Amino acid sequence: MVTILLNVIIATIIGLIEAPALIRKKQVLESWVFFSLLFIGTLLSILLRLRVKLPNPLDLITYFYKPVSEIVFGILK
């Protein structure tokens, strides 16, 4: 529980450090992207700490490329 709180505190500090510069430069799109990625990263870190089973992106890549690799290996035989 302490690590989750520490994670949120660190993400908040990062946001507070970066936000004024982005707002001062009127970089609205960059602000949205930055805070979205910061939120996603913080959320994933909390979920990992809670030992929630997260899907592996490699499984999705394998699912799409397996039929293609079977065709290619079939041609090369």
Secondary structure, DSSP 8 states (H G I E B T S, - for coil): -HHHHHHHHHHHHHHHHHHHHHHHTT-HHHHHHHHHHHHHHHHHHHHHHTT-----HHHHHHHHHHHHHHHHHHHH-
